Amino acid sequence: MLKSELLELVKDVKEDVDIDNIIEPKYLTIDKLKSKVKSNDNNEIKSWFDSEKDTHSSKSLETWKSGSGGQEYAVQKYYELYPDRKPKDPKDEEIEKLKRQIAENKKLEAKEKLKISALQKLNEDKLPTELIDKLIGEDENTTNENISKFKSMIEKVITDTKQNYTKSNSYEPPGGNNNSVKTYEDLIKNADNMTAEQIAEQFSNIQ
């Protein structure tokens, strides 16, 4: 501001009046303040302005961190690092539970169909049905294969038993125990290499 401009501003002002209120609106405008801050000749003003800006930014950051914004950000970053620890939405958990239940029901339904089919085959071939649960496999082909082996084992027992009755009373079945037979499945697999007596013995030993 030129001296002449200043004198013009205060020429009609009384002696006991504070002229700051008259000068400031004219001199301290936003544009002039920006110009002073950007000017390389006013390092003191720039330093003060930068300091005030940093202080305000720091306070804002601390307020954000201590509030819900900072907490939500921290939680978000944590679950980005450890996605397996993120709590599942109750709706998603309910959907997964229903999916598991549906899958289990389908599995039980499939097994029940296999059981009905296996029971029908056993009855048609006049085979005992007590071991039906042991004969059911993962699918229809496996189940039919187990039934076929079971049928062969029963037929072998019947055939060998009839043959033994026609022999002399001094007949003795081959010795030796088949220690590998521990389950009904093992018995079915090994029946072709066993006599009727061995099959009957192993059958009675299986729990």
PyMOL commands that set and color helices and strands:
alter all, ss='L'
color gray80, all
select helices_A, chain A and resi 3-10+20-27+30-38+43-66+68-81+83-85+90-124+132-135+140-166+184-193+196-205
alter helices_A, ss='H'
color red, helices_A
deselect
rebuild
show_as cartoon
